[in-house]
Amino acid sequence: MANTQQKDLLTQFRDLGTDALNKLSDVPGGSKLVDFVNDTRSRLDELQRKVRGIDALEERVAKLEQQVAALEQKPARKPSAATKPATPPA
């Protein structure tokens, strides 16, 4: 029962907000505010889309870190005698 009352209250707030925004666009200078709010909403949508891609990047970085760690653990090869430069005669 409390849930239905809360929904009604939230619905009332939403309706009041919608009415206020409609009236705000009629007020001088109010259209600029409405445009700003709409622009902000589109920017937030774009930001959310970019943030969702961070998880995939974190997975790729973790995989690359594991590969680098595996490469660092391998012992370095010693140069062979064939690859050493010859010393000039004295």
Steps between C-alpha positions, in 0.01 A plus 500: 500500500790736578647416162187617315494821701866556417434440131217747512723756669778444247251522216372827639853641519569388144180663378582821686849499348361452152253782548771725640727433200216573259427828676871581523537502124232773484690727741748747342847344523350169603556350159875543550476299822299229329759487219779476759325212677447313173864556400617378840287188465654416163849554639425274795375230262825524305703483821311190615569330168872571534513386862340168407801433275746531789435143618615357168811717510581386854477136389735567210750678726492213751569249221788708368644535852495121535679462167767752602547326834542166323760649266691652792516166679670324209880494544691718260706314244873533530673616183673217324864502394399537135322827565781658707703752307859406441756689707756687294856365519726691732 
